[in-house]
């Protein structure tokens, strides 16, 4: 009896050892490492979205530096010493206001010299005319030959030409004397003063730069393919650096007829009124032009689409598993927070709405029913887009 009891105990012990080894085989992999437990990710309906067909607002972005529509760099028309300069940077000026005076001593001497040359030429002309008239009378009386009269006629004509040339020289000298007083060609603000009193300037040297800030212009490079959708007068909403909470309105005023050399872009000129004078030339502005809406297209929220290594993809729950789908996207509507989806996806396919970390292709996943009692969530906490 005791022997039979010992045999039963031994058989039980051997059976327990086999069951234990079978359990360990279930927990250990073929490589001798413990397999991580298969956790089923559970997503609430609010964690998922579907493809929706919507009409996206279409905007054409533009950017560039603001430039005054009217500006001028006033240059010297005569050479000489700057005797007086009446303006500084930032000061307003009116059209016709005296900006610079250049010393006129040499110009006055030159004018006097050319006036004297004109008087001498006139005296020569008077003598030549008198000789011509005398010879004309003598020719009628046959006291001189036709050749002698022709010589006097030629001298008279040369003297007339000399007088006209001298008169032109006098006028040039007077113009130079007048140009020694430099005036503003337009009303505006002095942007730069290029010279100082006492400096000697040459002909065509820059003196003062004036800008009119009443109207500014943005020159934006636009892809040639978008130009057919533009039209003169289209409104443009602009944000300017330094004005965080204010937007400025502009309009498309001109479109270049040709692409810029070396690019496939065309210049578009956007006019911006600056009635209050807050904007300045050189400020950087960004904006957008509203384009006509097109037909409705399949769309997804922007947060669902992720990029990695040049590929764009979304995470879906398909047949109880996580599936990463590479997709091609198109236009985006930042205002609505949606993007066009060009890759066909089923309308009822659940797509993860928010970014998650540590997602793995093929991991078990299910969508919780809204009416079910929520178990302990196994979803991975949200983080930055992968």
Phi, psi and omega per residue, in radians:
X1 nan -0.790 3.105
X2 -1.103 -0.636 3.129
X3 -1.149 -0.709 3.120
X4 -1.118 -0.663 3.125
X5 -1.115 -0.693 3.136
X6 -1.121 -0.690 3.137
X7 -1.114 -0.759 3.139
X8 -1.076 -0.776 -3.135
X9 -1.078 -0.747 -3.133
X10 -1.121 -0.743 3.119
X11 -1.086 -0.724 3.108
X12 -1.094 -0.716 -3.124
X13 -1.145 -0.705 3.133
X14 -1.143 -0.726 3.115
X15 -1.096 -0.687 3.107
X16 -1.119 -0.681 3.132
X17 -1.144 -0.652 3.117
X18 -1.143 -0.768 3.128
X19 -1.081 -0.691 3.132
X20 -1.121 -0.748 3.126
X21 -1.134 -0.663 3.117
X22 -1.114 -0.689 3.116
X23 -1.139 -0.706 3.126
X24 -1.144 -0.648 3.103
X25 -1.100 -0.555 -3.136
X26 -1.223 -0.443 -3.080
X27 -1.677 -0.292 -3.072
X28 -1.913 2.522 3.121
X29 -1.501 3.033 3.140
X30 -1.154 -0.404 -3.140
X31 -1.508 0.089 3.114
X32 1.487 0.057 -3.135
X33 -1.831 2.625 -3.123
X34 -1.270 2.283 3.094
X35 -1.343 2.390 3.059
X36 -1.179 2.557 -3.133
X37 -1.123 2.444 3.115
X38 -1.343 1.861 -3.138
X39 -1.700 2.214 3.095
X40 -1.488 2.098 3.132
X41 -1.360 2.270 -3.132
X42 -1.973 2.226 -3.109
X43 -2.058 2.322 3.059
X44 -1.332 2.750 3.108
X45 -0.972 -0.540 -3.141
X46 -1.239 -0.268 3.114
X47 -1.458 -0.079 -2.992
X48 -2.193 2.682 3.065
X49 -2.340 2.941 3.050
X50 -2.188 2.838 3.081
X51 -1.177 2.301 3.114
X52 -2.169 2.469 3.091
X53 -1.575 2.087 -3.095
X54 -2.474 2.820 3.023
X55 -1.634 2.120 -3.115
X56 -1.605 2.414 2.986
X57 -1.174 2.438 -3.076
X58 -1.988 2.198 -3.112
X59 -2.263 2.485 3.063
X60 -1.888 1.945 -3.110
X61 -1.260 2.505 3.075
X62 -2.385 2.664 3.109
X63 -2.774 2.769 3.119
X64 2.807 3.134 3.139
X65 -1.597 2.496 3.106
X66 -1.360 2.406 3.122
X67 -2.290 2.448 3.062
X68 -1.123 2.435 3.105
X69 -1.199 -0.686 -3.127
X70 -2.017 2.109 3.060
X71 -2.685 2.742 -3.105
X72 -2.660 2.439 2.978
X73 -1.803 1.927 -3.100
X74 -1.356 2.217 -3.097
X75 -2.021 2.752 -3.133
X76 -1.340 2.333 3.080
X77 -1.676 -0.102 3.092
X78 -2.396 2.805 3.053
X79 -1.727 2.603 3.134
X80 2.764 -3.082 -3.137
X81 -1.521 2.393 3.080
X82 -1.288 1.995 -3.113
X83 -1.536 -0.592 -3.070
X84 -2.696 2.416 3.001
X85 -2.328 2.207 -2.875
X86 -1.796 0.019 -3.044
X87 -2.290 2.785 3.044
X88 -2.250 2.933 3.110
X89 -1.044 2.393 3.097
X90 1.548 -0.114 -3.133
X91 -1.512 2.461 3.070
X92 -1.340 2.571 3.090
X93 -2.358 2.731 3.095
X94 -1.941 2.650 3.119
X95 -1.025 2.285 -3.116
X96 1.605 -0.138 3.135
X97 -1.238 2.447 -3.135
X98 -1.243 2.176 -3.140
X99 -1.759 -0.890 -3.016
X100 -2.400 2.500 2.986
X101 -2.080 2.246 3.119
X102 -1.833 2.466 -3.107
X103 -0.969 2.323 -3.016
X104 -1.940 0.154 -3.074
X105 -1.019 -0.866 -3.136
X106 -1.157 -0.616 -3.140
X107 -1.184 -0.645 3.109
X108 -1.166 -0.683 3.092
X109 -1.115 -0.740 -3.137
X110 -1.128 -0.666 3.112
X111 -1.127 -0.753 3.129
X112 -1.094 -0.690 3.128
X113 -1.086 -0.737 -3.084
X114 -1.343 -0.493 3.013
X115 -1.142 -0.708 3.091
X116 -1.101 -0.724 3.106
X117 -1.104 -0.605 3.107
X118 -1.181 -0.744 3.123
X119 -1.086 -0.720 3.115
X120 -1.106 -0.713 3.133
X121 -1.148 -0.654 3.115
X122 -1.153 -0.673 3.108
X123 -1.122 -0.736 3.091
X124 -1.094 -0.658 3.120
X125 -1.158 -0.732 3.121
X126 -1.071 -0.742 3.130
X127 -1.142 -0.739 3.141
X128 -1.133 -0.634 3.126
X129 -1.189 -0.697 3.118
X130 -1.119 -0.766 3.122
X131 -1.088 -0.712 -3.133
X132 -1.099 -0.794 -3.137
X133 -1.102 -0.702 3.114
X134 -1.114 -0.810 -3.132
X135 -1.141 -0.538 3.096
X136 -1.135 -0.703 3.096
X137 -1.159 -0.750 3.135
X138 -1.124 -0.598 -3.142
X139 -1.154 -0.677 3.132
X140 -1.120 -0.571 -3.135
X141 -1.557 0.076 3.118
X142 1.079 0.538 3.075
X143 -1.520 -0.372 3.099
X144 -2.258 2.838 3.137
X145 -1.454 2.874 3.077
X146 -1.083 -0.598 -3.131
X147 -1.126 -0.688 3.124
X148 -1.148 -0.694 3.116
X149 -1.161 -0.710 3.130
X150 -1.059 -0.608 3.110
X151 -1.135 -0.729 3.133
X152 -1.203 -0.626 3.089
X153 -1.111 -0.717 3.126
X154 -1.139 -0.729 3.120
X155 -1.086 -0.663 3.126
X156 -1.114 -0.793 -3.139
X157 -1.127 -0.678 3.087
X158 -1.094 -0.706 3.141
X159 -1.147 -0.648 3.090
X160 -1.110 -0.734 3.107
X161 -1.117 -0.667 3.132
X162 -1.120 -0.674 3.130
X163 -1.141 -0.764 3.130
X164 -1.085 -0.711 3.101
X165 -1.108 -0.737 3.133
X166 -1.136 -0.665 3.097
X167 -1.103 -0.702 3.104
X168 -1.112 -0.701 3.121
X169 -1.115 -0.666 3.099
X170 -1.136 -0.725 3.135
X171 -1.119 -0.704 3.091
X172 -1.067 -0.727 3.133
X173 -1.128 -0.668 3.107
X174 -1.205 -0.669 3.088
X175 -1.080 -0.743 3.123
X176 -1.088 -0.687 3.122
X177 -1.137 -0.685 3.094
X178 -1.204 -0.664 -3.119
X179 -1.243 -0.189 3.086
X180 -1.197 -0.307 3.036
X181 -1.799 1.902 -3.019
X182 -1.651 2.228 -3.129
X183 -2.034 2.843 -3.123
X184 -1.331 2.250 3.125
X185 -1.367 -0.287 -3.138
X186 -2.666 2.816 3.064
X187 -1.445 2.511 -3.125
X188 2.988 -2.596 -3.125
X189 -2.204 2.447 3.120
X190 -1.250 2.057 3.131
X191 -1.573 -0.589 -3.127
X192 -2.723 2.419 3.019
X193 -1.884 1.993 -2.995
X194 -1.515 -0.258 -3.074
X195 -2.308 2.884 3.089
X196 -2.169 2.725 3.104
X197 -1.001 2.390 3.136
X198 1.684 -0.288 3.118
X199 -1.276 2.584 3.059
X200 -1.659 2.241 -3.110
X201 -2.007 2.602 3.096
X202 -1.702 3.003 3.087
X203 -1.073 2.359 3.109
X204 1.260 0.297 3.081
X205 -1.354 2.418 3.121
X206 -1.191 2.425 -3.127
X207 -1.985 -0.977 -3.064
X208 -2.522 2.443 3.025
X209 -1.890 2.249 -3.112
X210 -2.090 2.380 3.080
X211 -2.177 2.516 3.049
X212 -1.848 1.969 -3.034
X213 -1.608 0.158 -3.138
X214 -1.150 -0.583 3.139
X215 -2.315 2.198 3.116
X216 -1.971 2.925 -3.064
X217 -2.473 2.399 3.053
X218 -1.911 2.161 3.097
X219 -1.762 1.933 -3.059
X220 -2.009 2.432 3.057
X221 -1.536 2.135 -3.086
X222 -2.103 2.349 3.079
X223 -0.950 2.425 -3.088
X224 -1.030 -0.551 -3.133
X225 -1.167 -0.357 -3.137
X226 -1.619 -0.232 -3.056
X227 -1.099 -0.662 3.134
X228 -1.013 -0.390 3.138
X229 -1.537 -0.068 3.127
X230 -1.607 2.691 3.079
X231 -2.571 2.626 3.109
X232 -1.078 2.424 3.130
X233 1.639 -0.118 3.103
X234 -1.069 2.431 -3.130
X235 -1.375 2.582 -3.134
X236 -2.317 2.247 3.064
X237 -1.718 2.222 -3.009
X238 -2.144 2.475 2.961
X239 -1.969 2.274 -3.065
X240 -1.984 2.369 3.106
X241 -0.954 2.311 -3.132
X242 1.734 -0.285 3.115
X243 -2.065 1.486 -2.985
X244 -1.206 -0.672 -3.006
X245 -1.863 0.145 -3.091
X246 -2.080 2.483 3.065
X247 -2.047 2.522 -3.123
X248 -1.984 2.501 -3.119
X249 -1.718 2.407 3.075
X250 -2.408 3.074 3.132
X251 -2.444 2.565 3.049
X252 -1.241 2.028 -3.078
X253 -1.842 -0.566 -3.138
X254 -2.556 2.622 3.068
X255 -2.273 2.191 -3.124
X256 -1.093 2.505 -3.122
X257 -1.416 -0.100 -3.079
X258 -2.516 2.744 3.093
X259 -1.258 2.720 3.089
X260 -1.261 2.500 -3.125
X261 -0.983 2.339 3.098
X262 1.392 0.042 3.138
X263 -2.341 3.004 3.014
X264 -1.955 0.585 -3.103
X265 -2.023 2.712 -3.127
X266 -2.149 2.444 3.135
X267 -1.350 2.285 3.037
X268 -2.066 2.299 -3.067
X269 -1.844 2.086 -3.111
X270 -1.898 2.115 3.115
X271 -1.534 2.370 -3.140
X272 -2.210 1.973 3.039
X273 -1.124 2.500 -3.112
X274 -2.326 1.003 -3.008
X275 -1.134 -0.595 -3.132
X276 -1.505 -0.091 3.052
X277 1.262 0.332 -3.110
X278 -1.355 -0.577 -3.098
X279 -1.398 2.656 -3.138
X280 -2.257 2.697 3.087
X281 -1.124 2.430 -3.141
X282 1.654 -0.231 3.088
X283 -1.129 2.507 -3.116
X284 -1.611 2.340 -3.106
X285 -2.262 2.537 3.025
X286 -2.194 2.561 -3.120
X287 -2.816 -2.977 -3.136
X288 -2.640 2.603 3.127
X289 -1.928 2.199 3.139
X290 -1.296 2.175 3.114
X291 -1.828 2.840 -3.141
X292 -1.136 2.411 -3.139
X293 -1.225 2.570 3.101
X294 -1.872 -2.993 -3.119
X295 -1.125 2.720 3.123
X296 -1.114 2.541 -3.094
X297 -2.347 2.781 3.039
X298 -1.118 2.359 -3.090
X299 -2.395 2.825 3.032
X300 -2.386 2.745 2.997
X301 -1.090 2.563 -3.109
X302 -1.031 -0.604 -3.059
X303 -1.181 -0.331 -3.094
X304 -1.369 -0.410 -3.024
X305 -1.644 2.250 -3.132
X306 -2.161 2.786 -3.124
X307 -2.268 2.495 3.108
X308 -2.748 2.205 3.104
X309 0.954 0.685 3.099
X310 1.428 -0.020 3.140
X311 -1.849 2.496 3.085
X312 -1.893 2.334 -3.038
X313 -2.626 2.912 3.030
X314 -2.321 2.745 3.040
X315 -1.752 2.298 -3.139
X316 -2.188 2.797 3.013
X317 -1.903 1.940 -3.047
X318 -2.337 2.136 3.117
X319 0.956 0.728 3.071
X320 1.329 0.232 3.141
X321 -2.366 2.718 3.029
X322 -1.361 2.281 3.139
X323 -2.266 2.264 3.071
X324 -1.624 2.109 -3.117
X325 -1.946 2.106 3.009
X326 -1.297 2.347 -3.074
X327 -2.322 2.803 3.031
X328 -1.956 2.241 -3.102
X329 -1.972 2.838 -3.127
X330 -2.170 -2.219 -3.084
X331 -1.155 2.637 3.112
X332 -2.162 2.547 3.093
X333 -2.035 1.665 -3.073
X334 -1.151 -0.530 -3.124
X335 -1.168 -0.728 3.101
X336 -1.510 -0.232 3.137
X337 1.273 0.574 -3.114
X338 -2.304 2.812 -3.105
X339 -2.399 2.542 -3.127
X340 -1.259 2.381 3.113
X341 -1.892 2.020 -3.125
X342 -1.642 -0.289 3.096
X343 -1.500 2.194 -3.115
X344 -1.124 2.234 3.016
X345 -2.307 2.562 3.134
X346 -1.070 2.478 -3.076
X347 -1.141 -0.479 -3.110
X348 -1.722 0.154 -3.118
X349 -1.296 2.132 3.121
X350 -1.220 2.288 -3.133
X351 -2.174 2.341 -3.132
X352 -1.115 2.206 -3.047
X353 -1.466 -0.447 -3.065
X354 -2.145 2.712 3.100
X355 -1.205 2.454 3.063
X356 -2.271 2.627 3.062
X357 -1.667 2.755 2.985
X358 1.065 0.562 3.049
X359 -1.422 2.498 -3.110
X360 -2.199 2.409 3.101
X361 -1.045 2.264 3.083
X362 1.504 0.008 3.130
X363 -1.153 2.488 3.114
X364 -1.050 2.390 -3.139
X365 -2.654 2.562 3.086
X366 -2.529 2.804 3.131
X367 -1.848 2.139 -3.132
X368 -1.230 2.477 3.079
X369 -1.311 2.453 -3.135
X370 -1.053 -0.510 -3.092
X371 -1.506 -0.211 -3.086
X372 -1.340 2.696 3.074
X373 -1.272 2.152 -3.051
X374 -1.188 2.121 3.043
X375 -1.358 -3.085 3.075
X376 -1.110 2.082 -3.029
X377 -1.133 2.440 3.086
X378 -1.931 0.139 -3.128
X379 -1.234 2.622 3.136
X380 -1.347 2.377 -3.092
X381 -1.065 2.525 -3.116
X382 -1.147 2.582 3.114
X383 -2.658 -2.843 -3.139
X384 -1.200 2.727 -3.129
X385 -1.075 2.407 3.091
X386 -1.503 nan nan
